């Protein structure tokens, strides 16, 4: 699975947090965008990245 497809499988908050991080946003900017406390951002990013990594290593199922 490619990264963009994998991001679409995540919750909107996880996907948005990872996209913002990839664009160079700091924790404060991510927190403001997602309406979260800044302290929650590192854990959110860690969980989101772990879920994304899992999706990226999963084999894709091809339709017949």
C-alpha positions, 0 to 999 in steps of 0.5 A: 500500500502506498503512503497516501492510500494508507493515510486515507485509512487512518482516522482524520485526526491521525492523518491530519497530524501526520500531514501537518508534521510532514509539512513542517508544522511544530507541535503547537501548530498541530495542536491548534489545528486539531484543537488539542493540548500541545502536550497531547501531540507527541503521543498522537503522532507516535500512535498515528505513525505506528498505525501508518507503519502497520498499514504500509507493511500490510500486503495489498489485496488485489481485486479479481 
